[in-house]
Amino acid sequence: MGSHSYDFIVVGAGPAGCALASFLAKSAKRPNVLLLEAGKHNDDKTLKVSGKRWVTFMEPSLNWGYKTTPQEHCSGRELDYSRGKCVGGSSAINFGVYTVGARDDYDQWAAELGDDTFAWKNIQPRFKALETFSGKIARPEHQKYGAPQAADHGDKGALGIGYAKEWEADVPLVLDAFEEAGLQRNLDHNSGNPLGISLMINSVRDGVRTTAADLVKNAPENLVVISNSQVQRVILEGKKAVGVESNGTQYFASKEVIISAGSLDSPKILMHSGIGPAAELTKFNIPIIQDLPAIGQGLKDHPFTTLLVTRNPETNDRNAFFQSPEAMAAAMEQWNEDGTGPWARYGSQLGSGWFKSDRITASEEFKALPADVQDFLNRETIPHYELASGFPLHMQVPQMFQDYSYICLAVFLMNQQSKGEVRLQSSNPDDPLLFDPHFLEHPYDQRACIEMYRHLLELTEHPAFSKDTVATVMRPASNSDEDILQFWKDNAGSSWHMTGTVKMGKDASKDSAVDNAFRVFGVEGLRVADMSVVPVLTNNHTQATAYVTGATCADVLIREYGLDQ
């Protein structure tokens, strides 16, 4: 084997690519695997501080810095569409939420493909193989907030996840208030049923952010990771993929090329290789190798917005910390020493939950949905929205705050019915695609956003919560449908959960691009494995699904090539 020739080439070292490359490389046959990453190695430990994980995305060297096209239904705004650019991918810049979604998500994926590979009973063991879960809750009086069962979690995987050891004083206060206001409790969001309010599970271990790079940190010799190597195109011989080109260098694969560059960049690499919608490619004079109209279509995401209230300063001690540069500096020294202290407490443990809404399912907009969509939204473990409390907004917009005694609540729309797209804007493979998620376009999405925000307002107006509220700083002008929807249009953002642009399906009909073995239709030796292929936008923060998608593709390849013999 020459230095540029491998058994498998994986493009993109985010959660999917790192999981795929590491599991492939560790299979019994020890194939030679090359993992190519456009960004750098992210070795700066200070970019992995648990309490500062809300601002890592502002580090320009780690972020592609993408924006959406102006969103027609979001007041014409271009929205932040951050994507990680380093070994670790977006797990290096996300907000550190590790949730696996609903078992019904994966059973739906399996049903759509007619393949149990994707069913919860087979997906859950892969989640367990990825993680080492710490469900310990230090203080006895807090143990009522979480009680994960060992059977639902792994203890040998490379990804350290769990609850923070120390919490801010108002985390239990808010959990209690919301329970008093009528929310059900959930003792573990990662059991396959996310419904109810609970402790957020963090992709953090001992105060340090966990990233996909942890999967390839102690890589065996047969796994080569090359950073600063953006891939422009797949090298094809006829309709067979034989390698990839990165900045003028060619790398060859004797078995497979697998693209794991995510929902915004996997379609780009395919299109610039002549694989995609013929009409789009023709517009930019790209020779057509395989006409696949689904590539770039079907983009889904979770739009979210916030509600901000100032609180009685006696319910927390944020002012003492964030008004004191000395306290923050001392906390950094302590964190550098052993990962403990205030920077592993402030902003390090949030409360969150997933919920169903009778108001949504009673609405005309819900009843107008296709019967199979209604059926899915009515399944036992499928939520209609997510609520999270404790988001440290002042870290992102410091100019807004002098008083840190506030609570920022966020609501996220699950199961968006609007469908977006990504498309070419030039013939240069180093230019990003145009990203248009079509946020809030579908009548169901508008209705669901109105009802879930109204529920959030009611929760904050409940005496159990409002007794500690001093003022409401950011909210709609009134509780009317019109004002709530206008607030969404003016303030909604993306949760960076882009999914579905190279959709997996049973045949190369108009809405799918890869088969149940991750193979691109009509092209030999080429697969895609990342959130772009996932046909169901899972009810979670999608980094966990990206990891398990890579792990599942590894299982498929190991089986197909007999690599476990």
C-alpha positions as CSV (number, residue, x, y, z in Angstrom):
1,M,0.0,0.0,0.0
2,G,1.4,3.4,-1.0
3,S,1.1,6.3,1.5
4,H,-1.9,7.6,-0.4
5,S,-3.8,4.3,-0.6
6,Y,-6.2,2.9,2.0
7,D,-9.0,0.4,2.4
8,F,-11.5,3.0,3.5
9,I,-11.5,6.8,3.3
10,V,-13.8,8.7,5.6
11,V,-14.4,12.4,4.8
12,G,-15.2,14.6,7.9
13,A,-14.1,14.1,11.5
14,G,-17.3,15.1,13.3
15,P,-19.3,12.7,15.4
16,A,-20.4,10.5,12.5
17,G,-17.0,10.4,10.8
18,C,-15.0,9.8,14.0
19,A,-17.4,7.0,15.2
20,L,-17.3,5.4,11.8
21,A,-13.5,5.6,11.4
22,S,-12.7,4.4,14.9
23,F,-15.1,1.4,14.9
24,L,-13.9,0.4,11.4
25,A,-10.3,0.6,12.4
26,K,-10.8,-1.4,15.6
27,S,-12.6,-4.3,13.8
28,A,-10.7,-7.6,13.9
29,K,-9.3,-7.4,10.4
30,R,-7.7,-4.0,11.2
31,P,-8.4,-2.4,7.8
32,N,-6.4,0.7,6.8
33,V,-8.6,3.7,7.4
34,L,-7.9,7.4,6.4
35,L,-10.0,10.1,8.1
36,L,-9.7,13.5,6.4
37,E,-10.8,16.7,8.2
38,A,-11.0,20.2,6.7
39,G,-10.2,21.9,10.0
40,K,-7.3,21.6,12.4
41,H,-6.6,19.5,15.5
42,N,-8.3,21.2,18.4
43,D,-5.7,20.8,21.1
44,D,-6.5,24.0,23.2
45,K,-7.9,22.7,26.5
46,T,-9.3,26.1,27.4
47,L,-11.8,25.7,24.5
48,K,-13.3,22.7,26.4
49,V,-14.4,24.5,29.6
50,S,-17.8,23.1,30.6
51,G,-19.2,26.5,31.8
52,K,-17.9,28.3,28.7
53,R,-19.3,25.9,26.2
54,W,-21.9,28.5,25.2
55,V,-19.3,30.7,23.5
56,T,-16.8,28.2,21.9
57,F,-18.7,28.6,18.6
58,M,-17.5,32.2,18.5
59,E,-13.9,31.0,18.0
60,P,-13.6,31.7,14.2
61,S,-10.9,29.0,13.7
62,L,-13.3,26.3,14.8
63,N,-16.4,27.4,12.9
64,W,-17.2,27.5,9.2
65,G,-19.3,30.6,10.0
66,Y,-22.2,29.7,7.8
67,K,-25.5,31.7,7.6
68,T,-28.8,30.8,6.1
69,T,-30.3,32.6,3.1
70,P,-32.7,35.5,4.2
71,Q,-35.7,33.6,5.8
72,E,-39.0,34.8,4.3
73,H,-41.0,33.7,7.4
74,C,-38.4,35.0,9.9
75,S,-38.6,38.7,9.0
76,G,-36.1,38.3,6.2
77,R,-33.2,37.6,8.6
78,E,-30.1,35.5,7.8
79,L,-29.7,33.1,10.7
80,D,-26.6,31.7,12.3
81,Y,-25.9,28.2,10.8
82,S,-22.7,27.4,12.7
83,R,-20.8,24.2,11.8
84,G,-17.6,22.9,13.5
85,K,-14.4,23.0,11.6
86,C,-11.8,20.8,13.4
87,V,-11.2,17.2,14.5
88,G,-14.3,16.8,16.6
89,G,-16.5,18.7,14.2
90,S,-19.6,20.4,15.6
91,S,-19.2,18.5,18.9
92,A,-16.3,21.0,19.5
93,I,-18.6,24.0,19.3
94,N,-22.1,22.9,20.3
95,F,-23.8,23.6,23.6
96,G,-22.9,20.2,25.0
97,V,-26.4,18.6,25.2
98,Y,-26.3,14.8,24.8
99,T,-29.7,13.4,24.2
100,V,-30.5,10.3,22.2
101,G,-34.1,11.0,21.2
102,A,-37.2,8.8,21.2
103,R,-37.3,5.1,20.6
104,D,-40.2,5.8,18.2
105,D,-37.8,7.9,16.1
106,Y,-35.6,4.9,15.4
107,D,-38.4,2.5,15.0
108,Q,-39.9,4.9,12.4
109,W,-36.5,5.0,10.6
110,A,-36.5,1.1,10.6
111,A,-40.1,1.0,9.3
112,E,-39.4,3.4,6.4
113,L,-36.4,1.3,5.3
114,G,-37.9,-2.1,6.1
115,D,-34.6,-2.7,8.0
116,D,-34.3,-3.5,11.7
117,T,-30.7,-2.2,11.6
118,F,-32.1,1.2,12.6
119,A,-34.7,-0.1,15.2
120,W,-34.3,1.1,18.7
121,K,-33.5,-2.4,19.9
122,N,-30.3,-2.3,17.7
123,I,-29.6,1.4,18.0
124,Q,-29.6,1.4,21.8
125,P,-26.6,-1.1,22.1
126,R,-24.6,1.2,19.8
127,F,-25.3,4.2,22.0
128,K,-24.2,2.2,25.0
129,A,-20.9,1.2,23.2
130,L,-20.1,4.8,22.5
131,E,-20.5,6.2,26.0
132,T,-19.2,6.1,29.6
133,F,-22.2,7.6,31.5
134,S,-21.9,9.2,34.9
135,G,-25.4,9.4,36.4
136,K,-24.1,10.3,39.9
137,I,-25.9,13.1,41.7
138,A,-23.7,14.3,44.6
139,R,-26.3,15.8,46.9
140,P,-28.9,13.5,48.5
141,E,-31.7,16.1,48.2
142,H,-31.1,16.3,44.4
143,Q,-31.4,12.6,43.7
144,K,-35.1,12.9,43.0
145,Y,-34.3,14.7,39.7
146,G,-32.5,11.8,38.0
147,A,-32.5,8.1,38.4
148,P,-31.0,6.5,35.2
149,Q,-31.1,2.7,35.0
150,A,-27.7,1.0,34.3
151,A,-29.4,-1.1,31.6
152,D,-29.9,2.1,29.5
153,H,-26.3,3.2,29.6
154,G,-22.7,2.3,28.7
155,D,-19.7,2.3,30.9
156,K,-16.8,1.5,28.5
157,G,-17.2,3.9,25.6
158,A,-14.9,6.8,24.8
159,L,-17.5,9.5,25.1
160,G,-17.8,10.8,28.7
161,I,-21.3,12.1,29.3
162,G,-23.6,12.7,32.3
163,Y,-24.7,15.2,34.9
164,A,-22.5,18.0,36.2
165,K,-21.1,17.4,39.7
166,E,-22.1,20.9,40.9
167,W,-25.2,22.9,40.0
168,E,-26.2,26.5,40.3
169,A,-28.7,27.1,43.2
170,D,-31.7,27.9,41.0
171,V,-31.6,24.6,38.9
172,P,-33.6,22.6,41.5
173,L,-35.8,25.7,42.1
174,V,-36.9,25.8,38.5
175,L,-37.4,22.1,38.2
176,D,-39.6,22.2,41.3
177,A,-41.6,25.2,40.1
178,F,-42.3,23.6,36.7
179,E,-43.3,20.4,38.4
180,E,-45.7,22.4,40.6
181,A,-47.0,24.1,37.4
182,G,-48.0,20.7,36.0
183,L,-45.0,19.3,34.1
184,Q,-44.3,15.6,34.5
185,R,-40.9,14.5,35.7
186,N,-38.6,12.3,33.7
187,L,-35.8,10.5,35.5
188,D,-33.7,9.9,32.4
189,H,-34.1,11.5,29.0
190,N,-31.9,8.9,27.4
191,S,-34.0,5.8,28.2
192,G,-35.7,5.9,24.8
193,N,-38.6,8.1,26.2
194,P,-37.7,11.8,26.5
195,L,-41.1,13.0,27.7
196,G,-41.0,15.0,30.9
197,I,-38.8,17.5,32.7
198,S,-35.4,16.4,33.9
199,L,-31.7,17.2,34.2
200,M,-30.1,17.8,30.9
201,I,-27.4,15.2,30.1
202,N,-24.1,16.8,29.1
203,S,-21.4,15.8,26.7
204,V,-18.9,16.8,29.4
205,R,-16.7,14.6,31.7
206,D,-15.1,16.1,34.8
207,G,-15.7,19.6,33.7
208,V,-14.1,19.1,30.3
209,R,-16.1,19.1,27.0
210,T,-16.4,15.7,25.3
211,T,-15.9,15.8,21.6
212,A,-15.8,13.3,18.7
213,A,-12.0,13.7,18.8
214,D,-12.1,11.5,22.0
215,L,-13.1,8.6,19.7
216,V,-9.9,8.8,17.7
217,K,-7.5,10.1,20.4
218,N,-5.7,6.8,21.0
219,A,-6.2,5.6,17.4
220,P,-4.7,2.3,16.4
221,E,-1.9,2.6,13.8
222,N,-4.2,1.5,11.0
223,L,-6.3,4.7,11.4
224,V,-4.6,7.8,10.0
225,V,-6.1,11.2,10.7
226,I,-5.1,14.1,8.5
227,S,-6.3,17.6,9.4
228,N,-6.4,20.8,7.3
229,S,-7.5,18.7,4.3
230,Q,-10.8,20.0,2.9
231,V,-12.1,17.5,0.3
232,Q,-13.3,19.2,-3.0
233,R,-14.5,16.1,-4.8
234,V,-14.7,12.3,-5.1
235,I,-12.5,10.7,-7.7
236,L,-14.6,8.5,-10.0
237,E,-13.7,6.0,-12.6
238,G,-16.9,5.8,-14.6
239,K,-19.5,5.3,-11.9
240,K,-17.1,3.9,-9.3
241,A,-15.6,6.0,-6.5
242,V,-11.9,5.2,-6.1
243,G,-10.8,8.1,-3.9
244,V,-11.0,11.8,-3.1
245,E,-9.2,15.0,-3.9
246,S,-8.1,17.4,-1.2
247,N,-6.4,20.7,-2.1
248,G,-4.7,19.0,-5.1
249,T,-3.7,15.8,-3.3
250,Q,-5.3,12.5,-4.3
251,Y,-6.1,9.7,-1.8
252,F,-7.3,6.3,-3.0
253,A,-9.5,3.8,-1.4
254,S,-9.5,0.1,-2.5
255,K,-12.9,-0.6,-0.8
256,E,-15.1,2.4,-0.1
257,V,-15.2,6.2,0.2
258,I,-17.6,7.4,2.9
259,I,-18.6,11.0,3.1
260,S,-19.4,12.2,6.6
261,A,-19.2,16.0,6.2
262,G,-22.7,16.7,7.5
263,S,-26.0,18.0,6.1
264,L,-24.5,21.2,4.7
265,D,-21.3,19.9,3.2
266,S,-21.9,16.2,2.2
267,P,-24.3,17.4,-0.6
268,K,-21.7,19.9,-1.7
269,I,-18.9,17.3,-2.2
270,L,-21.4,15.0,-4.0
271,M,-22.6,17.8,-6.3
272,H,-19.1,18.9,-7.2
273,S,-18.4,15.3,-8.1
274,G,-21.3,15.3,-10.6
275,I,-23.7,13.5,-8.3
276,G,-27.0,15.4,-7.6
277,P,-29.9,17.1,-9.3
278,A,-29.1,17.3,-13.0
279,A,-30.7,20.7,-13.5
280,E,-28.6,22.2,-10.6
281,L,-25.4,20.7,-11.9
282,T,-26.0,21.9,-15.5
283,K,-26.5,25.5,-14.2
284,F,-22.9,25.5,-13.0
285,N,-21.4,23.4,-15.9
286,I,-20.7,20.4,-13.7
287,P,-20.7,17.2,-15.8
288,I,-23.5,14.9,-14.6
289,I,-22.3,11.4,-13.5
290,Q,-25.5,10.5,-11.6
291,D,-28.7,12.4,-11.6
292,L,-30.1,12.3,-8.0
293,P,-32.8,14.9,-7.5
294,A,-33.0,14.2,-3.7
295,I,-29.5,15.5,-3.0
296,G,-29.8,18.9,-1.3
297,Q,-33.5,18.5,-0.7
298,G,-35.4,17.6,2.5
299,L,-33.5,19.8,4.9
300,K,-35.0,19.8,8.4
301,D,-34.0,21.4,11.6
302,H,-35.3,22.5,15.1
303,P,-36.0,26.2,15.2
304,F,-36.0,27.7,18.7
305,T,-36.7,31.0,20.5
306,T,-36.3,32.3,24.0
307,L,-38.1,34.0,26.9
308,L,-36.1,36.1,29.4
309,V,-37.1,37.0,33.0
310,T,-35.1,38.8,35.7
311,R,-35.1,37.0,39.1
312,N,-34.8,37.7,42.7
313,P,-31.0,37.9,43.2
314,E,-31.3,35.7,46.4
315,T,-32.3,32.7,44.3
316,N,-28.8,32.4,42.8
317,D,-25.2,33.8,43.2
318,R,-24.4,34.7,39.6
319,N,-23.8,38.4,40.2
320,A,-21.0,37.6,42.7
321,F,-19.3,35.6,40.0
322,F,-20.0,37.3,36.7
323,Q,-19.5,40.9,38.1
324,S,-16.0,39.9,39.4
325,P,-13.2,39.5,36.9
326,E,-11.0,38.3,39.8
327,A,-13.5,35.5,40.7
328,M,-13.6,34.4,37.1
329,A,-9.8,34.4,36.7
330,A,-9.4,32.4,39.9
331,A,-12.0,29.9,38.7
332,M,-10.1,29.4,35.5
333,E,-7.0,28.6,37.5
334,Q,-8.9,26.0,39.5
335,W,-10.5,24.6,36.3
336,N,-7.0,24.3,34.7
337,E,-5.8,22.3,37.7
338,D,-8.5,19.7,37.9
339,G,-11.7,20.6,36.0
340,T,-13.6,21.6,39.1
341,G,-14.9,24.8,40.6
342,P,-17.2,27.7,39.4
343,W,-16.4,27.1,35.7
344,A,-17.7,23.5,36.1
345,R,-20.8,24.9,37.9
346,Y,-22.1,28.1,36.2
347,G,-24.0,27.2,33.0
348,S,-22.9,23.6,33.5
349,Q,-26.2,21.9,34.5
350,L,-29.5,22.9,32.9
351,G,-33.0,21.6,33.3
352,S,-34.8,20.5,30.2
353,G,-37.7,18.4,28.9
354,W,-39.7,17.2,26.0
355,F,-43.5,17.5,25.9
356,K,-46.7,16.7,24.0
357,S,-49.4,19.3,23.5
358,D,-53.1,18.6,23.4
359,R,-53.6,22.1,22.0
360,I,-51.4,21.3,19.1
361,T,-53.1,18.0,18.3
362,A,-56.6,19.6,18.7
363,S,-55.7,22.3,16.1
364,E,-56.9,22.5,12.5
365,E,-53.3,22.7,11.3
366,F,-52.6,19.3,13.0
367,K,-55.8,17.8,11.5
368,A,-54.7,18.9,8.1
369,L,-51.5,16.9,8.2
370,P,-51.3,13.5,6.3
371,A,-52.6,10.6,8.4
372,D,-49.2,8.9,8.7
373,V,-47.7,12.1,10.1
374,Q,-50.5,12.6,12.6
375,D,-50.0,8.9,13.6
376,F,-46.3,9.5,14.2
377,L,-46.8,12.7,16.2
378,N,-49.3,10.7,18.4
379,R,-46.9,7.9,19.2
380,E,-46.1,7.2,22.8
381,T,-42.5,8.6,23.0
382,I,-42.8,11.4,20.4
383,P,-42.8,15.0,21.8
384,H,-44.1,18.1,20.0
385,Y,-41.6,20.5,21.6
386,E,-38.7,20.9,24.0
387,L,-38.2,23.3,26.8
388,A,-34.8,24.2,28.4
389,S,-34.0,26.5,31.3
390,G,-30.9,28.2,32.4
391,F,-29.3,29.2,29.1
392,P,-26.5,31.8,30.0
393,L,-27.4,34.3,27.3
394,H,-25.1,37.0,28.8
395,M,-22.1,35.1,27.7
396,Q,-23.2,35.6,24.0
397,V,-24.5,39.1,24.3
398,P,-22.6,40.6,27.2
399,Q,-23.7,44.2,26.3
400,M,-27.3,43.3,27.3
401,F,-26.5,42.5,30.9
402,Q,-25.2,44.2,34.0
403,D,-27.4,42.1,36.3
404,Y,-26.9,38.3,35.9
405,S,-29.8,37.3,38.1
406,Y,-32.0,36.2,35.3
407,I,-33.3,33.0,33.7
408,C,-33.4,32.5,29.9
409,L,-35.8,29.8,28.8
410,A,-35.7,28.3,25.4
411,V,-38.4,26.4,23.4
412,F,-37.6,24.2,20.4
413,L,-40.0,23.0,17.8
414,M,-39.8,19.3,17.3
415,N,-40.9,17.5,14.0
416,Q,-40.8,20.6,11.8
417,Q,-43.1,20.1,8.8
418,S,-41.4,22.8,6.6
419,K,-38.8,21.3,4.3
420,G,-35.8,23.3,3.3
421,E,-33.0,22.8,0.8
422,V,-29.3,23.4,0.1
423,R,-28.2,24.3,-3.4
424,L,-25.1,25.3,-5.4
425,Q,-24.2,29.0,-5.6
426,S,-21.1,28.5,-7.8
427,S,-18.9,26.0,-9.6
428,N,-16.1,26.5,-7.1
429,P,-16.1,23.6,-4.6
430,D,-14.6,25.9,-1.9
431,D,-17.7,28.1,-1.9
432,P,-20.4,27.0,0.6
433,L,-23.8,26.0,-0.7
434,L,-26.8,28.2,-0.2
435,F,-28.7,27.0,2.9
436,D,-32.5,27.6,3.1
437,P,-34.3,25.8,5.9
438,H,-37.7,27.4,5.1
439,F,-38.2,28.1,8.8
440,L,-41.9,28.7,9.9
441,E,-43.2,28.2,6.4
442,H,-45.6,25.4,7.1
443,P,-48.9,26.2,8.8
444,Y,-48.4,23.3,11.3
445,D,-45.0,24.8,12.4
446,Q,-46.6,28.2,12.9
447,R,-49.4,26.8,15.0
448,A,-47.1,24.5,17.1
449,C,-44.7,27.5,17.8
450,I,-47.7,29.6,19.0
451,E,-49.1,27.0,21.3
452,M,-45.8,25.9,22.8
453,Y,-44.7,29.5,23.5
454,R,-48.1,30.2,25.1
455,H,-47.6,27.2,27.3
456,L,-44.1,28.6,28.3
457,L,-45.8,31.9,29.2
458,E,-48.3,30.1,31.4
459,L,-45.5,28.2,33.2
460,T,-43.7,31.4,34.0
461,E,-46.9,33.0,35.1
462,H,-47.6,30.1,37.6
463,P,-47.1,31.3,41.2
464,A,-44.5,28.6,41.9
465,F,-42.2,30.3,39.3
466,S,-43.5,33.9,39.2
467,K,-42.9,34.4,43.0
468,D,-39.2,34.9,42.2
469,T,-39.6,36.8,39.0
470,V,-38.8,40.6,39.1
471,A,-39.6,41.4,35.5
472,T,-40.0,39.9,32.0
473,V,-37.4,41.4,29.7
474,M,-37.9,39.5,26.5
475,R,-41.3,38.2,25.4
476,P,-44.0,38.8,22.8
477,A,-46.0,42.0,22.9
478,S,-49.1,40.1,24.0
479,N,-50.4,36.5,24.4
480,S,-52.3,36.7,21.0
481,D,-51.5,34.3,18.2
482,E,-50.3,37.2,16.0
483,D,-47.9,38.6,18.6
484,I,-46.5,35.3,19.5
485,L,-45.9,34.3,15.9
486,Q,-44.4,37.7,15.2
487,F,-42.0,37.2,18.1
488,W,-40.9,33.9,16.6
489,K,-40.4,35.6,13.2
490,D,-38.2,38.3,14.8
491,N,-36.2,36.1,17.2
492,A,-36.2,32.4,16.0
493,G,-32.8,30.8,15.5
494,S,-31.5,27.4,14.4
495,S,-30.4,24.8,16.9
496,W,-27.8,23.6,14.3
497,H,-29.7,20.3,14.0
498,M,-29.5,20.2,10.1
499,T,-30.8,16.8,8.8
500,G,-31.9,15.0,5.8
501,T,-30.2,16.5,2.7
502,V,-28.9,13.1,1.3
503,K,-31.9,11.2,2.6
504,M,-31.9,7.4,3.1
505,G,-34.8,5.5,1.4
506,K,-35.8,2.4,-0.4
507,D,-35.2,3.5,-4.0
508,A,-33.7,6.4,-6.0
509,S,-37.2,7.9,-6.3
510,K,-37.3,11.6,-6.1
511,D,-36.9,11.8,-2.3
512,S,-34.0,9.6,-1.5
513,A,-30.3,9.4,-2.4
514,V,-28.8,6.5,-0.4
515,D,-30.0,3.0,0.4
516,N,-30.3,1.2,3.8
517,A,-26.6,0.3,3.6
518,F,-25.6,4.0,3.2
519,R,-24.7,3.4,-0.5
520,V,-25.3,6.3,-2.9
521,F,-27.7,5.1,-5.6
522,G,-26.1,4.4,-9.0
523,V,-22.5,4.9,-7.8
524,E,-20.3,2.0,-6.7
525,G,-17.9,2.3,-3.7
526,L,-19.5,5.5,-2.4
527,R,-21.5,5.9,0.8
528,V,-22.7,8.8,3.0
529,A,-23.0,8.4,6.8
530,D,-24.0,11.5,8.8
531,M,-27.1,13.5,9.7
532,S,-27.7,14.2,6.0
533,V,-28.9,10.6,5.4
534,V,-31.1,10.3,8.5
535,P,-34.7,10.2,7.2
536,V,-36.4,11.2,10.6
537,L,-35.3,14.4,12.3
538,T,-34.9,12.8,15.7
539,N,-36.4,14.4,18.8
540,N,-33.2,15.4,20.5
541,H,-30.1,17.5,20.1
542,T,-28.7,15.7,17.1
543,Q,-25.0,15.1,18.0
544,A,-25.9,11.8,19.7
545,T,-27.8,10.7,16.5
546,A,-24.8,11.7,14.4
547,Y,-22.5,9.5,16.5
548,V,-24.8,6.5,16.3
549,T,-25.3,7.0,12.5
550,G,-21.5,6.6,12.1
551,A,-21.4,3.6,14.4
552,T,-24.3,2.0,12.5
553,C,-22.5,2.5,9.2
554,A,-19.4,0.9,10.7
555,D,-21.5,-2.1,11.7
556,V,-22.9,-2.4,8.1
557,L,-19.4,-2.2,6.6
558,I,-17.9,-4.6,9.1
559,R,-20.7,-7.1,8.3
560,E,-20.5,-6.6,4.5
561,Y,-16.7,-7.0,4.4
562,G,-16.4,-9.7,7.1
563,L,-14.1,-7.4,9.1
564,D,-15.0,-9.0,12.4
565,Q,-13.6,-12.4,11.4
